[in-house]
Amino acid sequence: MDMNTRLTGVMICGAGHSGSTLLGLILGRAVGAFYVGEGAKIRYLHDLNKPLRKRACKVCGEICPVWSDFHWDQEKPLYRQVAAHTSSSIIVDSTKNPAWIKSRSDELMEAGDNPVLIFLKRDGRAVLNSRFRKYPDRDAATQIQSWMDQIEASRDLFESFTGPKIDIQYEDLATRPEAVIREICDVANIAFRPEMLAFKDGDSHPMGGNTGTQFVAARDRVEDNPDAILKLTPRTHDYYAKHSGDIRLDLRWKTEMSEPDFALFNDMAGVFNTDMAWGDDG
């Protein structure tokens, strides 16, 4: 990227397990865009004290053509360095942490660049079902409260953000992908192209993020590689191994969520979830 070119940094806030990896992969297919994955994990590059899945590209591992020779000079704006390294003018980051987003946004504005914020929401029952599946030994009430706290922090960030911004619902993205991505592109001043919706096409080099979605996108590169970082676990294998790679609505919570967890969620977060509840079950 020419250092005189104005850079766009698209940052996604919200809670984990809300579809940010899918959204990042889609936006990363815009012309001139590069999706970093969860940019906060760039801090862990080359740190041998961290597990490989946190300090290397999830698709390529340590031999990644992008990250293997990237070293962040933390005295300089991160996205500017990544943009120069990848010859990009749009950086997409799905870290979601409000403090991280604030720091990157401040860097962008100080450099005369363009920060854009997307608040990605999802029915809390879907989010918590995914968390319960991944962390079955963790206290359910604590996980519900953590989700509520993250949504509140994201709302505060979104309300105070002064640049271009848009709030979207995962379920809208999954059922009306072209319309929602066009809306985001309009807000971010990004040229929409239909090919963006084919999120599994093209290369991706994400740091962190949802393994299942990344597996679908990189299946040809990782499925038969015994050393691949991207490996499906028994709890997700059937869903993602059979995934065709289209954009589809994931409503597994309707059949997977236990009655006690469902009742606890309704008791703790039913009212809180009202504006995010999806469909007739809301």
C-alpha positions as CSV (number, residue, x, y, z in Angstrom):
1,M,0.0,0.0,0.0
2,D,1.2,3.5,-0.9
3,M,1.7,5.3,2.5
4,N,-0.2,8.2,1.1
5,T,-3.3,6.1,0.5
6,R,-6.1,6.4,3.1
7,L,-6.5,3.1,4.9
8,T,-9.9,1.7,6.0
9,G,-9.9,-0.4,9.2
10,V,-13.1,-2.4,9.6
11,M,-13.5,-3.6,13.2
12,I,-16.1,-6.0,14.5
13,C,-17.4,-5.8,18.0
14,G,-19.9,-8.0,19.9
15,A,-19.6,-11.3,21.6
16,G,-17.7,-14.4,20.5
17,H,-19.7,-17.2,18.8
18,S,-21.8,-14.6,16.9
19,G,-20.5,-15.2,13.4
20,S,-17.6,-12.7,13.3
21,T,-15.3,-15.2,11.5
22,L,-17.8,-15.7,8.8
23,L,-18.3,-11.9,8.4
24,G,-14.6,-11.3,8.4
25,L,-14.0,-13.9,5.7
26,I,-16.7,-12.3,3.5
27,L,-15.4,-8.8,3.9
28,G,-11.8,-10.0,3.4
29,R,-12.8,-10.9,-0.2
30,A,-13.5,-7.2,-1.1
31,V,-11.0,-5.7,-3.5
32,G,-8.0,-4.4,-1.6
33,A,-9.0,-6.1,1.6
34,F,-7.1,-8.3,4.0
35,Y,-8.8,-10.2,6.9
36,V,-6.4,-10.6,9.8
37,G,-8.7,-12.7,11.8
38,E,-8.5,-11.7,15.5
39,G,-5.9,-9.0,15.2
40,A,-5.1,-9.0,18.9
41,K,-3.4,-12.4,18.5
42,I,-0.8,-10.6,16.3
43,R,0.8,-9.8,19.7
44,Y,1.6,-13.5,20.1
45,L,3.4,-14.0,16.8
46,H,6.7,-15.9,17.3
47,D,6.0,-16.2,21.0
48,L,6.9,-19.9,21.7
49,N,5.3,-19.7,25.1
50,K,1.9,-19.6,23.4
51,P,0.2,-22.6,21.8
52,L,0.6,-22.7,18.0
53,R,-3.0,-22.0,17.3
54,K,-2.7,-18.6,19.0
55,R,0.7,-17.5,17.6
56,A,0.4,-18.6,14.0
57,C,-1.9,-18.5,11.0
58,K,-4.7,-21.0,11.6
59,V,-4.5,-22.2,8.0
60,C,-0.8,-22.2,7.2
61,G,0.8,-22.6,10.6
62,E,4.3,-21.2,11.1
63,I,5.2,-21.3,7.4
64,C,2.5,-18.7,6.5
65,P,3.6,-16.4,3.6
66,V,1.9,-13.5,5.5
67,W,2.7,-13.9,9.1
68,S,5.9,-15.9,9.3
69,D,8.0,-12.8,8.6
70,F,5.7,-10.1,10.1
71,H,6.9,-8.4,13.2
72,W,4.7,-5.6,14.7
73,D,6.6,-2.5,15.7
74,Q,4.2,-1.5,18.5
75,E,5.3,2.1,18.3
76,K,3.6,2.4,14.9
77,P,0.0,1.8,13.9
78,L,-0.7,-1.9,13.5
79,Y,-3.1,-1.7,10.5
80,R,-0.7,0.5,8.6
81,Q,2.0,-2.1,9.0
82,V,-0.2,-5.0,8.0
83,A,-1.5,-3.0,5.0
84,A,2.0,-2.3,3.8
85,H,3.0,-5.9,4.3
86,T,0.0,-7.3,2.4
87,S,-0.4,-4.6,-0.2
88,S,-3.9,-3.9,1.1
89,S,-6.0,-0.7,1.6
90,I,-8.7,-2.3,3.8
91,I,-7.9,-4.2,7.0
92,V,-10.7,-6.3,8.6
93,D,-10.3,-7.3,12.3
94,S,-12.8,-9.5,14.3
95,T,-11.1,-9.2,17.7
96,K,-14.2,-7.8,19.3
97,N,-12.5,-6.6,22.5
98,P,-13.6,-3.0,23.1
99,A,-10.2,-1.8,24.5
100,W,-8.4,-3.3,21.5
101,I,-10.9,-1.6,19.1
102,K,-10.5,1.7,20.8
103,S,-6.7,1.6,20.5
104,R,-6.8,0.6,16.8
105,S,-9.5,3.3,16.1
106,D,-7.4,6.0,17.7
107,E,-4.4,4.9,15.7
108,L,-6.4,5.1,12.5
109,M,-7.8,8.6,13.2
110,E,-4.4,9.9,14.3
111,A,-2.9,8.7,10.9
112,G,-5.8,10.3,9.0
113,D,-7.3,6.9,8.1
114,N,-10.8,5.7,8.2
115,P,-12.1,3.5,11.2
116,V,-15.3,1.7,10.6
117,L,-17.2,-0.3,13.4
118,I,-19.6,-3.2,12.9
119,F,-21.7,-4.3,15.9
120,L,-22.5,-7.9,15.2
121,K,-25.3,-9.3,17.4
122,R,-26.9,-12.8,17.6
123,D,-29.7,-14.4,19.5
124,G,-28.1,-15.0,22.9
125,R,-29.5,-18.6,23.0
126,A,-27.4,-19.5,20.0
127,V,-24.3,-17.8,21.5
128,L,-24.7,-19.5,24.8
129,N,-25.5,-22.9,23.3
130,S,-22.2,-22.7,21.3
131,R,-20.3,-21.7,24.5
132,F,-22.0,-24.5,26.5
133,R,-20.9,-26.9,23.8
134,K,-17.4,-25.7,23.8
135,Y,-17.0,-25.3,27.5
136,P,-19.3,-27.9,29.1
137,D,-17.4,-27.8,32.4
138,R,-17.8,-24.0,33.0
139,D,-20.6,-22.6,35.1
140,A,-23.6,-21.8,32.9
141,A,-24.7,-18.8,34.9
142,T,-21.2,-17.3,34.7
143,Q,-21.1,-17.8,30.9
144,I,-24.5,-16.1,30.5
145,Q,-23.4,-13.1,32.6
146,S,-20.2,-12.9,30.6
147,W,-22.1,-12.7,27.4
148,M,-24.4,-10.0,28.8
149,D,-21.4,-8.0,30.0
150,Q,-19.7,-8.2,26.6
151,I,-22.9,-7.1,24.8
152,E,-23.2,-4.1,27.2
153,A,-19.5,-3.1,26.6
154,S,-20.0,-3.4,22.9
155,R,-23.1,-1.2,23.0
156,D,-21.2,1.4,24.9
157,L,-18.4,1.3,22.4
158,F,-20.8,1.5,19.5
159,E,-22.7,4.4,21.0
160,S,-19.5,6.4,21.6
161,F,-17.9,5.6,18.3
162,T,-17.8,8.7,16.1
163,G,-16.8,7.1,12.7
164,P,-18.9,5.2,10.2
165,K,-20.7,2.4,12.0
166,I,-23.5,-0.2,11.5
167,D,-25.2,-2.7,13.7
168,I,-26.3,-6.0,12.2
169,Q,-27.8,-9.3,13.3
170,Y,-26.1,-12.6,12.5
171,E,-29.4,-14.1,11.5
172,D,-30.0,-11.4,9.0
173,L,-26.5,-11.9,7.5
174,A,-27.2,-15.7,7.2
175,T,-30.7,-15.3,5.6
176,R,-30.1,-12.1,3.6
177,P,-26.3,-12.1,3.0
178,E,-26.2,-10.0,-0.1
179,A,-28.4,-7.3,1.3
180,V,-26.5,-7.1,4.6
181,I,-23.1,-7.1,3.0
182,R,-24.2,-4.4,0.6
183,E,-25.3,-2.3,3.6
184,I,-22.0,-2.8,5.3
185,C,-20.1,-1.9,2.2
186,D,-22.1,1.3,1.7
187,V,-21.3,2.4,5.3
188,A,-17.6,1.5,5.0
189,N,-17.3,2.9,1.4
190,I,-16.1,-0.5,0.1
191,A,-17.0,-1.7,-3.4
192,F,-19.4,-4.6,-3.1
193,R,-18.9,-7.6,-5.5
194,P,-21.0,-10.7,-5.5
195,E,-17.9,-12.9,-5.2
196,M,-17.5,-11.7,-1.6
197,L,-20.3,-14.0,-0.6
198,A,-18.3,-17.1,-1.7
199,F,-16.3,-16.9,1.6
200,K,-14.6,-20.2,1.1
201,D,-13.0,-19.2,-2.2
202,G,-9.6,-17.6,-2.2
203,D,-6.8,-17.7,0.4
204,S,-7.2,-16.7,4.0
205,H,-4.6,-16.3,6.7
206,P,-6.5,-15.7,10.0
207,M,-5.0,-15.4,13.4
208,G,-7.5,-16.9,15.9
209,G,-11.2,-17.2,15.2
210,N,-13.8,-19.9,14.8
211,T,-12.2,-23.2,13.8
212,G,-15.3,-24.7,12.2
213,T,-15.9,-21.8,9.8
214,Q,-12.2,-21.6,9.0
215,F,-12.2,-25.3,8.3
216,V,-15.0,-24.9,5.8
217,A,-13.2,-22.1,4.1
218,A,-9.8,-23.9,3.9
219,R,-11.0,-27.5,3.6
220,D,-8.9,-28.3,0.5
221,R,-5.8,-27.2,2.3
222,V,-6.3,-28.8,5.7
223,E,-8.7,-31.8,5.6
224,D,-6.0,-34.4,4.8
225,N,-3.1,-32.7,6.5
226,P,-2.4,-34.5,9.8
227,D,-0.3,-31.5,11.0
228,A,-2.9,-28.9,10.3
229,I,-3.9,-26.5,13.1
230,L,-7.5,-26.6,11.8
231,K,-9.0,-29.8,13.1
232,L,-12.6,-30.5,13.9
233,T,-13.5,-31.8,17.3
234,P,-16.0,-34.5,18.0
235,R,-18.5,-31.9,19.2
236,T,-18.4,-30.0,15.8
237,H,-17.3,-32.6,13.3
238,D,-20.7,-33.7,12.0
239,Y,-21.9,-30.2,11.4
240,Y,-18.8,-28.7,9.7
241,A,-17.5,-31.8,7.9
242,K,-20.8,-31.9,6.0
243,H,-21.0,-28.2,5.5
244,S,-21.3,-27.3,1.8
245,G,-19.6,-23.9,2.2
246,D,-22.7,-21.8,1.6
247,I,-23.9,-19.1,3.9
248,R,-26.5,-20.8,6.1
249,L,-28.4,-20.1,9.3
250,D,-27.1,-22.1,12.3
251,L,-30.0,-22.8,14.6
252,R,-28.5,-25.8,16.4
253,W,-29.4,-24.2,19.8
254,K,-33.1,-25.2,19.1
255,T,-32.3,-28.9,19.4
256,E,-29.1,-28.9,21.5
257,M,-29.8,-26.6,24.4
258,S,-30.9,-28.5,27.5
259,E,-34.1,-27.6,29.3
260,P,-32.2,-26.5,32.5
261,D,-29.9,-24.2,30.4
262,F,-32.8,-22.8,28.5
263,A,-34.7,-22.1,31.7
264,L,-31.6,-20.5,33.3
265,F,-31.0,-18.3,30.2
266,N,-34.6,-17.1,30.1
267,D,-34.5,-16.3,33.9
268,M,-31.2,-14.4,33.7
269,A,-31.3,-12.9,30.1
270,G,-34.7,-13.4,28.6
271,V,-35.6,-9.7,28.7
272,F,-32.0,-8.6,27.9
273,N,-32.2,-10.8,24.8
274,T,-35.5,-9.4,23.5
275,D,-34.1,-7.2,20.7
276,M,-31.7,-10.0,19.6
277,A,-34.2,-13.0,19.8
278,W,-34.7,-14.5,16.4
279,G,-38.0,-15.9,15.0
280,D,-41.1,-17.1,16.6
281,D,-39.2,-18.5,19.6
282,G,-38.2,-14.9,20.6
